[in-house]
Amino acid sequence: MKFVIEFYRTRERDDAHAVVGRETVDAVDLDAAVEMARSLTQSLDMPQRPDALAILDENGRTLHSCAFDALQGPEKRPSP
């Protein structure tokens, strides 16, 4: 199944989103697409560090979205 993974920055004051990276991937299911997204956060060369990502199906429906820190897990989050 084809999935589109969008990496974006979010502006707090009005929740505006700006896409900084987009990749189309083939994955068996949504869980596999999430794992691919996790890997791509480390390997893609994007103009800015994304705040979040969304995974869309081939019709453009959002199937999954999360903040960048949530995807990385607690061990990768910056200290306060």
C-alpha positions as a Markdown table, in Angstrom:
| # | Residue | x | y | z |
|---|---|---|---|---|
| 1 | Met | 0.0 | 0.0 | 0.0 |
| 2 | Lys | 1.2 | 3.5 | -0.8 |
| 3 | Phe | 1.5 | 6.1 | 2.0 |
| 4 | Val | 2.6 | 9.7 | 1.9 |
| 5 | Ile | 4.6 | 10.9 | 4.9 |
| 6 | Glu | 4.7 | 14.7 | 5.4 |
| 7 | Phe | 7.0 | 16.3 | 7.8 |
| 8 | Tyr | 6.0 | 19.8 | 8.9 |
| 9 | Arg | 6.7 | 22.8 | 11.1 |
| 10 | Thr | 3.9 | 24.2 | 13.2 |
| 11 | Arg | 3.5 | 27.8 | 14.3 |
| 12 | Glu | 2.1 | 28.0 | 17.8 |
| 13 | Arg | 0.2 | 31.3 | 17.7 |
| 14 | Asp | -2.3 | 30.1 | 14.9 |
| 15 | Asp | -1.4 | 26.4 | 14.5 |
| 16 | Ala | -0.3 | 27.0 | 10.8 |
| 17 | His | 1.5 | 24.1 | 9.2 |
| 18 | Ala | 4.4 | 24.3 | 6.7 |
| 19 | Val | 5.5 | 21.1 | 4.9 |
| 20 | Val | 9.3 | 20.8 | 5.0 |
| 21 | Gly | 9.5 | 17.3 | 3.6 |
| 22 | Arg | 7.3 | 14.7 | 1.8 |
| 23 | Glu | 8.0 | 11.1 | 0.9 |
| 24 | Thr | 5.9 | 8.5 | -0.7 |
| 25 | Val | 6.6 | 5.0 | 0.6 |
| 26 | Asp | 5.3 | 1.5 | 0.0 |
| 27 | Ala | 4.4 | -0.3 | 3.2 |
| 28 | Val | 2.5 | -3.4 | 4.2 |
| 29 | Asp | 0.3 | -1.5 | 6.7 |
| 30 | Leu | 0.2 | 1.7 | 8.8 |
| 31 | Asp | 2.5 | 0.3 | 11.5 |
| 32 | Ala | 5.2 | -0.3 | 8.9 |
| 33 | Ala | 4.7 | 3.2 | 7.5 |
| 34 | Val | 5.1 | 4.6 | 11.0 |
| 35 | Glu | 8.4 | 2.7 | 11.3 |
| 36 | Met | 9.5 | 4.1 | 8.0 |
| 37 | Ala | 8.7 | 7.6 | 9.1 |
| 38 | Arg | 10.8 | 7.1 | 12.3 |
| 39 | Ser | 13.7 | 6.1 | 10.1 |
| 40 | Leu | 13.2 | 9.0 | 7.6 |
| 41 | Thr | 13.3 | 11.6 | 10.5 |
| 42 | Gln | 17.0 | 10.6 | 10.9 |
| 43 | Ser | 18.0 | 10.3 | 7.2 |
| 44 | Leu | 16.1 | 12.9 | 5.2 |
| 45 | Asp | 17.9 | 16.2 | 4.4 |
| 46 | Met | 15.2 | 18.8 | 5.1 |
| 47 | Pro | 15.5 | 22.6 | 5.0 |
| 48 | Gln | 14.3 | 22.8 | 8.7 |
| 49 | Arg | 13.9 | 20.3 | 11.5 |
| 50 | Pro | 10.2 | 19.3 | 11.5 |
| 51 | Asp | 8.0 | 19.6 | 14.6 |
| 52 | Ala | 5.6 | 16.9 | 13.5 |
| 53 | Leu | 4.5 | 14.5 | 10.8 |
| 54 | Ala | 1.4 | 13.1 | 9.2 |
| 55 | Ile | 0.9 | 9.8 | 7.3 |
| 56 | Leu | -1.7 | 10.0 | 4.6 |
| 57 | Asp | -3.3 | 7.3 | 2.4 |
| 58 | Glu | -3.3 | 7.4 | -1.3 |
| 59 | Asn | -6.5 | 9.5 | -1.2 |
| 60 | Gly | -5.0 | 12.1 | 1.0 |
| 61 | Arg | -6.8 | 11.1 | 4.2 |
| 62 | Thr | -4.7 | 11.5 | 7.4 |
| 63 | Leu | -4.3 | 8.1 | 9.0 |
| 64 | His | -1.7 | 9.1 | 11.7 |
| 65 | Ser | -0.1 | 12.2 | 13.0 |
| 66 | Cys | 2.1 | 13.0 | 15.9 |
| 67 | Ala | 4.5 | 15.5 | 17.3 |
| 68 | Phe | 8.2 | 15.0 | 16.3 |
| 69 | Asp | 9.2 | 14.4 | 20.0 |
| 70 | Ala | 6.5 | 11.8 | 20.4 |
| 71 | Leu | 7.8 | 9.8 | 17.5 |
| 72 | Gln | 11.4 | 9.9 | 18.7 |
| 73 | Gly | 10.6 | 8.6 | 22.2 |
| 74 | Pro | 11.7 | 9.9 | 25.6 |
| 75 | Glu | 15.3 | 9.0 | 25.2 |
| 76 | Lys | 15.8 | 11.3 | 22.2 |
| 77 | Arg | 13.9 | 14.3 | 23.5 |
| 78 | Pro | 16.0 | 17.3 | 24.4 |
| 79 | Ser | 16.3 | 18.1 | 28.1 |
| 80 | Pro | 14.2 | 21.1 | 29.4 |
